[in-house]
Amino acid sequence: MTATPQPQSAVANLSAVMDAIVHIVEQETSLVRAGKLAEASRLEVAKTDLANRYYMSAAKIDEIRSQLSDVQPDALDYLQRKHSEFHAALQMNLTVLATAHAVSEGIVRGVWDELVRKASPSTYSASGRPNGPSASASQPLAVSRVL
C-alpha cells in the first residue's frame, strides 16, 4: 500500500515534470528545425521516461483532487494554466515533427520517381504521347540510415 502524497509535493512534482518535458520538447523542436535529426532522436529515451513520470504524477493529482481543493484551492487553477503552456509546447513540437516528416517523405518519393524514370525506357503511345514508367520498371528503394 502506497502512502498518499502530500498535496503540495504532488503539485510541485507534476509542475516539475511538465517543466522538464517542455524543456526537452523545445530542445527536440530546435534540433529538428536545424535538421539535426540524429541528435533529436537521442532525446527519445528521456522523453519516454518523462512521459511515464507525467502520467504517474497526473494520476496522483487525480487521487487527491478533493483533498487538494481543500488544502490548496488555487493549485488546480495553477496546474490548469501550467497544462495550457505544456499543451502549447507539445502542439508546436508536433507541428515541426509533422512538417519534417512530410518534407522527408517528399524527398524520398522524388528520389524514387527519378530512379524509376531513369530505369525505364522512353516510349510513346499510339497517340504520340510519352508513356509513363511501367509497373515492372518499379524497383524497391532501400535507404541506408548510416551517414
C-alpha positions in Angstrom: 0.0 0.0 0.0 1.5 3.4 -1.0 1.1 6.5 1.1 -1.0 9.3 -0.3 1.3 12.1 -1.3 1.1 15.5 0.3 -0.9 17.9 -1.9 1.9 20.4 -2.0 4.5 17.8 -3.1 2.2 16.3 -5.7 1.6 19.7 -7.3 5.3 20.5 -7.2 6.2 17.1 -8.7 3.7 17.5 -11.6 4.8 21.0 -12.2 8.5 20.0 -12.3 7.7 17.1 -14.7 5.8 19.4 -17.0 8.7 21.9 -17.0 11.2 19.1 -17.8 9.0 17.8 -20.7 8.6 21.3 -22.1 12.4 21.8 -21.9 13.2 18.5 -23.7 10.4 19.1 -26.3 11.8 22.6 -27.0 15.3 21.0 -27.4 13.8 18.4 -29.8 11.9 21.1 -31.8 15.1 23.2 -32.2 17.2 20.2 -33.3 14.6 19.1 -35.8 14.3 22.6 -37.2 18.1 22.7 -37.6 18.0 19.4 -39.4 19.9 17.6 -36.6 17.6 14.5 -36.7 20.1 12.1 -35.2 20.6 14.3 -32.2 16.9 14.8 -31.8 16.3 11.0 -31.9 18.6 10.6 -28.9 16.1 12.5 -26.7 13.5 9.7 -27.2 14.5 7.8 -24.0 14.4 10.9 -21.8 11.0 11.9 -23.4 9.6 8.4 -22.7 10.8 8.5 -19.1 9.3 11.9 -18.6 6.0 10.9 -20.2 5.8 8.0 -17.7 6.5 10.3 -14.8 3.9 12.8 -16.1 1.2 10.1 -16.2 2.1 8.9 -12.7 2.1 12.4 -11.3 -1.2 13.3 -13.0 -2.8 10.1 -11.6 -1.6 11.2 -8.1 -3.3 14.6 -8.6 -6.5 12.8 -9.6 -6.4 10.7 -6.5 -6.0 13.7 -4.2 -8.2 16.2 -6.1 -10.7 16.7 -3.4 -8.0 17.0 -0.7 -6.1 19.4 -2.9 -9.2 21.6 -3.3 -9.5 21.9 0.5 -5.8 22.4 1.3 -4.6 24.4 -1.8 -7.7 25.8 -3.6 -5.5 27.7 -6.2 -3.5 24.6 -7.0 -5.9 23.3 -9.6 -6.1 26.6 -11.4 -2.3 26.8 -11.3 -2.0 23.3 -12.8 -4.6 24.2 -15.5 -2.5 27.2 -16.5 0.7 25.1 -16.5 -1.0 22.4 -18.6 -2.1 25.1 -21.2 1.6 26.1 -21.6 2.6 22.5 -21.7 0.0 21.8 -24.4 1.1 24.7 -26.5 4.7 23.5 -26.4 3.6 20.0 -27.4 1.5 21.3 -30.3 4.5 23.3 -31.7 6.6 20.2 -31.4 4.1 18.0 -33.2 3.7 20.6 -36.0 7.5 20.7 -36.5 7.7 16.9 -36.5 4.9 16.5 -38.9 6.5 19.1 -41.3 9.8 17.3 -41.1 8.1 14.0 -41.8 6.2 15.4 -44.8 9.4 17.0 -46.2 11.4 13.8 -45.9 8.7 11.8 -47.4 8.5 14.2 -50.4 12.3 13.9 -50.8 12.2 10.1 -50.8 9.3 10.0 -53.2 11.1 12.4 -55.5 14.2 10.3 -55.5 12.2 7.1 -56.1 10.3 8.8 -59.0 13.6 9.9 -60.6 15.1 6.4 -60.2 12.1 4.8 -61.8 12.1 7.3 -64.6 15.7 6.7 -65.4 15.4 3.0 -65.2 12.5 2.7 -67.6 12.9 3.1 -71.4 11.3 6.2 -73.1 8.5 5.0 -75.3 5.5 6.7 -76.9 1.9 5.6 -77.1 -0.1 5.3 -80.3 -1.3 8.9 -79.9 2.3 10.2 -79.8 2.4 11.0 -76.1 5.2 9.7 -73.8 4.3 6.6 -71.8 4.9 6.6 -68.1 7.1 4.1 -66.5 5.6 0.6 -66.5 4.9 -1.3 -63.2 7.7 -3.7 -64.0 10.2 -0.8 -64.0 9.4 -0.1 -60.4 12.1 -1.3 -58.0 12.1 -1.2 -54.3 14.1 1.7 -52.8 16.5 0.9 -50.0 17.6 3.7 -47.7 20.7 3.5 -45.5 20.3 5.3 -42.2 24.0 5.3 -41.7 25.5 8.6 -42.8 
